[in-house]
Amino acid sequence: MTTEEQRMLSGKLYNVYGKDLAEKYAKKDYLLHQINFAEEGTDIQSLFKQLLGQSGKNVYFEPPFFCDFGSNISVGDDVYCNTNCVFLDSGKITIGSRVLMGPRVNLFAAGHPIDAGVRNQWLGFAKPITIGDDVWIGGNATINPGITIGNNVVIGSGSVVTHDIPANSVAVGNPCKVIRPITKEDQLEWEKQADDYHESLK
């Protein structure tokens, strides 16, 4: 007999209040309380390392933060997550390196059946979310279950992502759509502005 957690992580229907999930919920609740109501001087980022399944170097999450488990979230190096983000990690959430997320970004790997009779049995499902390297997700964007976002992508603020987004693109809207590629000209223009900035410091 499979556990509710095994069913959840394999994408099958599972009981969202299954007994074998209770311990994981309790650990998450304890850590999120320590994070979101931390006293001055608390090493919040060390608490995030305990919460997340995997966390690379130079990872910084701004509280408050909310998630289903935390243990199903994997984060690469040099990642910044702004305040009030919600990661429903009933499914695996994998975030690459050098990723920036604005405030109130939602990563929803969790879902519920369309049929009300099944939904009302407290059965849910989950599909993994994968975010590549060098991605910027603007504030208030929502990424839905089963979505993959490629490397070097910009997601505009307020977007609702319902389909995969290919690498090297700018995508915005509800539903989120690619509006243009990221080009060599973009790189040259922003490198020029960065050079001007560094020159100003001399």
KEMI-580627 format. One record per residue: residue in three letters; x, y, z of N, C-alpha, C, O in turn. Coordinates in steps of 0.1 Angstrom, whole numbers, padded with zeros to 4 digits, always signed. Example, Ala and Ser with C-alpha at 12.3 -4.5 7.8 and 13.67 -1.06 7.14 Angstrom:
REM KEMI-580627
ALA+0132-0057+0078+0123-0045+0078+0132-0033+0078+0142-0033+0085;SER+0128-0022+0071+0137-0011+0071+0129+0000+0079+0134+0011+0080;
//
This chain:
REM KEMI-580627
MET+0008-0012+0000+0000+0000+0000+0009+0012+0000+0018+0014+0008;THR+0006+0022-0009+0014+0034-0010+0009+0044+0000-0002+0044+0004;THR+0018+0052+0005+0015+0063+0014+0009+0075+0007+0010+0076-0005;GLU+0003+0084+0014-0003+0096+0009+0009+0104+0003+0007+0110-0008;GLU+0020+0105+0009+0031+0112+0004+0036+0106-0009+0039+0114-0019;GLN+0037+0093-0010+0042+0087-0022+0032+0090-0034+0036+0092-0045;ARG+0019+0089-0031+0009+0092-0041+0010+0107-0045+0010+0110-0057;MET+0012+0116-0036+0013+0130-0038+0025+0133-0047+0024+0140-0057;LEU+0037+0127-0044+0049+0130-0052+0049+0123-0066+0057+0127-0074;SER+0040+0113-0067+0040+0107-0080+0029+0112-0089+0026+0107-0100;GLY+0022+0123-0085+0012+0129-0093-0002+0123-0092-0011+0127-0099;LYS-0004+0113-0083-0017+0107-0081-0026+0115-0071-0020+0122-0063;LEU-0039+0112-0071-0047+0118-0061-0043+0113-0047-0039+0102-0045;TYR-0043+0122-0038-0039+0119-0024-0048+0127-0014-0054+0137-0018;ASN-0049+0122-0002-0057+0129+0008-0048+0140+0014-0037+0137+0020;VAL-0052+0153+0012-0043+0164+0017-0042+0164+0032-0033+0171+0037;TYR-0051+0157+0039-0049+0156+0054-0045+0142+0058-0048+0138+0069;GLY-0038+0135+0049-0034+0121+0053-0025+0121+0065-0017+0130+0068;LYS-0027+0111+0073-0020+0110+0086-0005+0110+0085+0002+0115+0093;ASP+0000+0103+0074+0014+0102+0072+0021+0116+0068+0033+0117+0068;LEU+0012+0126+0065+0017+0139+0062+0018+0148+0074+0024+0159+0074;ALA+0011+0144+0085+0009+0153+0096+0023+0157+0102+0024+0169+0106;GLU+0032+0148+0103+0045+0151+0109+0052+0162+0101+0059+0171+0106;LYS+0051+0161+0088+0058+0170+0079+0051+0184+0080+0058+0194+0080;TYR+0038+0184+0081+0031+0197+0083+0035+0203+0096+0037+0215+0096;ALA+0036+0195+0106+0040+0201+0120+0054+0207+0119+0056+0218+0125;LYS+0064+0200+0113+0077+0206+0112+0077+0219+0104+0084+0228+0108;LYS+0070+0219+0093+0069+0231+0085+0063+0242+0093+0068+0254+0093;ASP+0052+0239+0100+0045+0250+0108+0055+0256+0119+0055+0268+0121;TYR+0062+0247+0125+0072+0252+0135+0082+0261+0129+0085+0272+0135;LEU+0088+0257+0118+0099+0265+0112+0093+0278+0107+0100+0288+0108;LEU+0082+0277+0100+0076+0290+0095+0073+0300+0106+0074+0312+0104;HIS+0068+0295+0117+0065+0304+0129+0078+0310+0133+0078+0322+0136;GLN+0089+0303+0134+0102+0308+0138+0107+0319+0128+0113+0329+0132;ILE+0104+0316+0115+0109+0325+0105+0100+0338+0104+0105+0349+0104;ASN+0087+0336+0104+0078+0347+0101+0076+0356+0113+0071+0367+0112;PHE+0079+0351+0125+0078+0359+0138+0091+0360+0145+0091+0360+0157;ALA+0102+0360+0137+0115+0360+0143+0118+0373+0151+0114+0384+0147;GLU+0125+0371+0162+0129+0382+0170+0142+0388+0164+0149+0381+0157;GLU+0145+0400+0167+0157+0407+0161+0169+0399+0165+0171+0394+0177;GLY+0178+0397+0156+0190+0389+0158+0189+0375+0154+0199+0368+0155;THR+0177+0370+0151+0176+0356+0148+0182+0353+0134+0181+0361+0125;ASP+0189+0342+0133+0195+0338+0120+0185+0332+0111+0183+0320+0111;ILE+0177+0340+0104+0166+0335+0097+0170+0326+0085+0163+0316+0083;GLN+0181+0329+0079+0185+0321+0067+0189+0307+0071+0188+0298+0063;SER+0194+0305+0084+0197+0292+0088+0184+0284+0090+0184+0272+0088;LEU+0174+0291+0094+0161+0284+0095+0155+0280+0082+0149+0269+0080;PHE+0157+0289+0072+0153+0285+0058+0161+0273+0053+0155+0264+0046;LYS+0174+0272+0057+0181+0260+0053+0175+0247+0059+0176+0236+0053;GLN+0170+0248+0071+0163+0237+0077+0150+0234+0071+0146+0222+0070;LEU+0143+0244+0066+0130+0243+0060+0131+0236+0046+0123+0227+0043;LEU+0140+0242+0038+0141+0237+0024+0147+0224+0022+0156+0220+0030;GLY+0143+0216+0012+0149+0203+0010+0163+0204+0006+0172+0196+0010;GLN+0166+0214-0003+0180+0216-0007+0182+0231-0010+0174+0237-0016;SER+0193+0237-0005+0196+0251-0007+0210+0253-0010+0219+0248-0002;GLY+0213+0260-0021+0227+0263-0025+0234+0274-0017+0229+0278-0006;LYS+0244+0280-0023+0252+0291-0017+0245+0304-0020+0239+0306-0031;ASN+0246+0314-0011+0241+0327-0013+0226+0327-0017+0222+0334-0026;VAL+0218+0320-0009+0204+0320-0010+0198+0328+0001+0201+0327+0012;TYR+0189+0337-0003+0182+0346+0007+0168+0347+0004+0163+0351-0007;PHE+0160+0343+0014+0145+0345+0013+0141+0355+0023+0145+0355+0035;GLU+0133+0365+0019+0127+0375+0028+0114+0370+0034+0105+0365+0027;PRO+0113+0370+0048+0101+0367+0054+0091+0378+0052+0095+0390+0050;PRO+0078+0376+0054+0072+0363+0056+0072+0354+0044+0072+0359+0032;PHE+0072+0341+0046+0072+0331+0035+0062+0320+0039+0060+0317+0051;PHE+0056+0314+0029+0046+0304+0032+0048+0292+0022+0051+0294+0011;CYS+0046+0280+0027+0048+0268+0019+0039+0257+0025+0034+0258+0036;ASP+0038+0246+0017+0031+0234+0022+0040+0225+0030+0036+0221+0041;PHE+0052+0223+0026+0061+0214+0033+0075+0220+0034+0081+0219+0045;GLY+0080+0226+0024+0094+0231+0024+0104+0221+0020+0113+0224+0012;SER+0102+0208+0024+0112+0198+0021+0111+0194+0006+0121+0187+0001;ASN+0101+0198-0001+0100+0195-0016+0105+0206-0024+0103+0206-0036;ILE+0112+0216-0018+0117+0227-0025+0133+0226-0026+0139+0224-0016;SER+0138+0227-0039+0152+0226-0041+0156+0239-0048+0151+0243-0058;VAL+0167+0246-0042+0171+0259-0047+0186+0258-0050+0194+0253-0042;GLY+0190+0264-0062+0204+0265-0066+0212+0276-0058+0208+0280-0048;ASP+0222+0281-0065+0231+0291-0059+0226+0305-0063+0220+0307-0074;ASP+0229+0315-0054+0226+0329-0058+0212+0332-0061+0209+0337-0072;VAL+0203+0328-0052+0189+0330-0054+0183+0340-0044+0186+0339-0032;TYR+0175+0349-0049+0168+0359-0040+0153+0358-0042+0148+0358-0053;CYS+0146+0357-0030+0132+0356-0030+0126+0367-0021+0129+0367-0009;ASN+0119+0376-0027+0114+0387-0020+0102+0383-0011+0099+0371-0010;THR+0097+0393-0004+0087+0390+0007+0074+0385+0002+0069+0388-0009;ASN+0067+0377+0011+0053+0373+0009+0051+0363-0002+0041+0363-0009;CYS+0061+0355-0005+0060+0345-0015+0053+0332-0010+0054+0329+0002;VAL+0046+0325-0018+0039+0313-0014+0043+0302-0024+0040+0302-0036;PHE+0049+0291-0018+0053+0280-0026+0045+0268-0021+0048+0262-0011;LEU+0036+0263-0029+0028+0251-0025+0035+0239-0031+0033+0235-0043;ASP+0044+0233-0023+0053+0223-0028+0048+0209-0025+0056+0200-0020;SER+0035+0207-0027+0030+0193-0027+0037+0185-0037+0039+0173-0036;GLY+0040+0191-0049+0049+0185-0059+0062+0192-0058+0064+0202-0051;LYS+0072+0185-0064+0086+0191-0063+0087+0204-0070+0082+0206-0081;ILE+0093+0214-0063+0096+0227-0069+0112+0228-0070+0118+0228-0059;THR+0117+0229-0082+0131+0230-0084+0134+0243-0090+0129+0246-0101;ILE+0143+0251-0083+0147+0264-0088+0162+0264-0090+0170+0259-0082;GLY+0166+0269-0102+0179+0269-0106+0188+0279-0099+0184+0284-0088;SER+0199+0283-0105+0208+0293-0099+0206+0307-0105+0201+0308-0116;ARG+0210+0317-0097+0209+0331-0102+0194+0334-0106+0192+0340-0117;VAL+0185+0331-0097+0171+0334-0099+0167+0345-0089+0170+0344-0078;LEU+0159+0354-0095+0153+0365-0087+0138+0364-0087+0132+0362-0098;MET+0132+0365-0076+0117+0365-0075+0113+0378-0068+0118+0381-0057;GLY+0103+0385-0074+0097+0396-0067+0088+0393-0056+0086+0381-0053;PRO+0082+0403-0049+0073+0400-0038+0060+0393-0043+0055+0396-0054;ARG+0055+0385-0035+0042+0378-0037+0042+0369-0049+0032+0367-0056;VAL+0053+0363-0053+0054+0353-0063+0048+0340-0058+0051+0336-0047;ASN+0039+0334-0066+0033+0321-0062+0037+0310-0071+0036+0311-0083;LEU+0043+0300-0065+0046+0287-0072+0036+0277-0067+0038+0271-0056;PHE+0027+0273-0075+0016+0264-0071+0017+0251-0077+0012+0248-0088;ALA+0025+0241-0071+0026+0228-0076+0014+0220-0072+0012+0209-0077;ALA+0005+0225-0063-0007+0218-0058-0019+0221-0067-0020+0232-0072;GLY-0028+0211-0068-0040+0213-0076-0051+0205-0069-0049+0197-0061;HIS-0063+0208-0074-0075+0201-0069-0084+0196-0081-0084+0203-0092;PRO-0091+0185-0080-0099+0180-0091-0110+0190-0095-0115+0198-0087;ILE-0113+0190-0108-0124+0199-0113-0137+0194-0108-0146+0202-0105;ASP-0139+0181-0107-0152+0176-0102-0154+0179-0087-0145+0175-0079;ALA-0165+0185-0084-0167+0189-0070-0169+0178-0060-0164+0178-0049;GLY-0175+0167-0065-0177+0155-0056-0164+0149-0052-0163+0145-0040;VAL-0154+0148-0061-0141+0143-0057-0133+0153-0049-0127+0149-0040;ARG-0134+0165-0054-0127+0176-0046-0131+0177-0032-0123+0180-0023;ASN-0144+0175-0029-0150+0176-0016-0146+0165-0007-0149+0165+0005;GLN-0139+0155-0012-0134+0144-0004-0120+0147+0001-0113+0139+0007;TRP-0116+0160-0001-0103+0165+0003-0091+0157-0004-0081+0155+0002;LEU-0094+0154-0017-0084+0148-0025-0078+0158-0034-0085+0167-0039;GLY-0065+0158-0035-0057+0168-0043-0047+0160-0052-0046+0148-0051;PHE-0040+0168-0060-0030+0162-0068-0018+0173-0069-0020+0184-0065;ALA-0007+0169-0074+0004+0178-0075+0012+0175-0087+0014+0163-0091;LYS+0018+0185-0094+0027+0183-0105+0039+0192-0103+0037+0204-0099;PRO+0051+0187-0106+0063+0195-0103+0064+0208-0111+0059+0209-0122;ILE+0071+0218-0105+0074+0230-0112+0090+0231-0113+0097+0228-0103;THR+0095+0234-0124+0109+0235-0126+0112+0249-0132+0106+0253-0142;ILE+0121+0256-0126+0126+0270-0130+0141+0269-0133+0148+0265-0124;GLY+0145+0273-0145+0159+0272-0149+0168+0282-0143+0164+0289-0133;ASP+0180+0283-0148+0190+0293-0143+0187+0307-0149+0181+0308-0160;ASP+0192+0317-0142+0192+0331-0147+0177+0336-0151+0175+0342-0161;VAL+0168+0333-0142+0154+0336-0144+0150+0348-0134+0154+0348-0123;TRP+0142+0357-0139+0137+0368-0131+0121+0367-0132+0116+0368-0143;ILE+0115+0365-0121+0100+0364-0120+0095+0377-0113+0098+0379-0101;GLY+0087+0385-0120+0082+0397-0114+0072+0395-0103+0066+0384-0102;GLY+0070+0405-0095+0061+0404-0084+0046+0401-0088+0042+0404-0099;ASN+0040+0393-0079+0026+0389-0081+0024+0379-0093+0013+0376-0096;ALA+0035+0374-0098+0033+0363-0108+0029+0350-0102+0033+0347-0090;THR+0022+0342-0109+0017+0329-0104+0021+0318-0114+0018+0319-0126;ILE+0028+0308-0109+0033+0297-0118+0024+0285-0114+0024+0281-0102;ASN+0017+0279-0123+0007+0268-0120+0014+0254-0121+0026+0253-0125;PRO+0007+0244-0116+0013+0230-0115+0018+0225-0129+0012+0228-0139;GLY+0029+0218-0128+0034+0212-0140+0042+0220-0150+0045+0216-0161;ILE+0045+0233-0146+0051+0242-0155+0067+0241-0154+0072+0239-0144;THR+0073+0242-0166+0087+0244-0167+0091+0257-0173+0085+0260-0184;ILE+0099+0265-0167+0104+0277-0172+0119+0276-0176+0127+0272-0167;GLY+0123+0278-0188+0136+0276-0193+0146+0286-0187+0143+0295-0179;ASN+0159+0284-0191+0170+0293-0186+0168+0307-0193+0163+0309-0204;ASN+0173+0317-0185+0173+0331-0190+0160+0336-0195+0158+0340-0207;VAL+0150+0335-0186+0136+0340-0189+0133+0351-0180+0137+0351-0168;VAL+0125+0361-0185+0119+0371-0176+0104+0369-0177+0098+0369-0188;ILE+0098+0368-0165+0083+0367-0164+0078+0380-0159+0082+0384-0148;GLY+0069+0387-0166+0064+0400-0162+0056+0399-0149+0049+0389-0147;SER+0056+0410-0142+0048+0410-0129+0033+0408-0132+0028+0413-0142;GLY+0027+0401-0123+0012+0399-0125+0009+0388-0134-0003+0385-0136;SER+0018+0381-0141+0016+0371-0150+0010+0358-0144+0013+0355-0132;VAL+0002+0351-0151-0003+0338-0147+0002+0328-0157-0003+0327-0168;VAL+0012+0319-0153+0018+0310-0162+0011+0297-0162+0011+0290-0152;THR+0005+0294-0174-0003+0281-0175+0003+0272-0185-0002+0260-0186;HIS+0014+0276-0192+0021+0267-0201+0036+0269-0200+0040+0279-0195;ASP+0044+0259-0204+0058+0260-0203+0063+0273-0211+0057+0277-0221;ILE+0074+0279-0206+0080+0291-0212+0094+0287-0217+0102+0282-0209;PRO+0097+0289-0230+0110+0285-0235+0121+0294-0230+0119+0305-0226;ALA+0133+0289-0231+0145+0296-0227+0147+0309-0235+0142+0310-0246;ASN+0154+0319-0229+0158+0331-0236+0146+0339-0242+0146+0343-0253;SER+0136+0341-0233+0124+0349-0237+0119+0357-0226+0121+0355-0214;VAL+0111+0367-0230+0103+0376-0221+0089+0372-0223+0084+0371-0234;ALA+0082+0369-0212+0068+0364-0213+0060+0372-0202+0064+0374-0191;VAL+0048+0376-0206+0039+0384-0197+0025+0380-0200+0021+0374-0210;GLY+0016+0384-0190+0002+0384-0193-0005+0373-0185+0000+0364-0178;ASN-0019+0373-0187-0028+0363-0181-0038+0358-0192-0047+0365-0195;PRO-0035+0346-0198-0024+0337-0195-0011+0342-0201-0011+0350-0211;CYS+0000+0338-0195+0013+0343-0198+0017+0338-0212+0016+0326-0215;LYS+0022+0347-0220+0027+0344-0234+0040+0350-0237+0043+0361-0231;VAL+0048+0344-0245+0061+0349-0249+0058+0361-0258+0051+0360-0268;ILE+0064+0373-0255+0062+0385-0263+0074+0388-0272+0073+0394-0282;ARG+0086+0383-0268+0098+0385-0276+0109+0376-0271+0109+0373-0259;PRO+0120+0374-0279+0132+0367-0274+0141+0377-0267+0140+0389-0269;ILE+0150+0372-0259+0160+0380-0253+0172+0379-0263+0177+0368-0266;THR+0177+0390-0267+0186+0390-0279+0200+0395-0274+0203+0399-0263;LYS+0210+0394-0284+0223+0399-0282+0223+0414-0280+0231+0419-0272;GLU+0214+0420-0286+0213+0435-0285+0209+0439-0270+0214+0448-0265;ASP+0200+0431-0264+0197+0433-0250+0209+0432-0241+0212+0440-0233;GLN+0217+0422-0244+0229+0420-0236+0239+0431-0237+0244+0436-0227;LEU+0241+0436-0250+0250+0447-0252+0246+0460-0246+0253+0467-0240;GLU+0233+0462-0247+0227+0475-0241+0228+0475-0226+0233+0485-0220;TRP+0225+0464-0220+0226+0464-0205+0240+0463-0200+0244+0468-0189;GLU+0249+0457-0208+0263+0457-0204+0269+0471-0205+0277+0475-0197;LYS+0265+0479-0215+0269+0492-0216+0264+0501-0204+0272+0508-0199;GLN+0252+0499-0200+0247+0506-0188+0254+0502-0176+0257+0510-0167;ALA+0258+0489-0175+0266+0484-0163+0280+0490-0163+0285+0494-0153;ASP+0286+0491-0175+0299+0498-0176+0298+0512-0172+0307+0517-0165;ASP+0288+0519-0176+0286+0533-0172+0285+0534-0157+0291+0544-0151;TYR+0278+0525-0151+0276+0525-0137+0290+0523-0130+0293+0531-0121;HIS+0297+0514-0134+0310+0511-0128+0320+0522-0130+0328+0525-0121;GLU+0319+0529-0141+0328+0541-0144+0324+0552-0134+0333+0559-0130;SER+0312+0553-0131+0307+0564-0122+0313+0562-0108+0313+0572-0100;LEU+0317+0550-0104+0322+0547-0091+0337+0551-0090+0343+0550-0079;LYS+0344+0553-0101+0358+0556-0100+0362+0570-0096+0373+0574-0095;
//
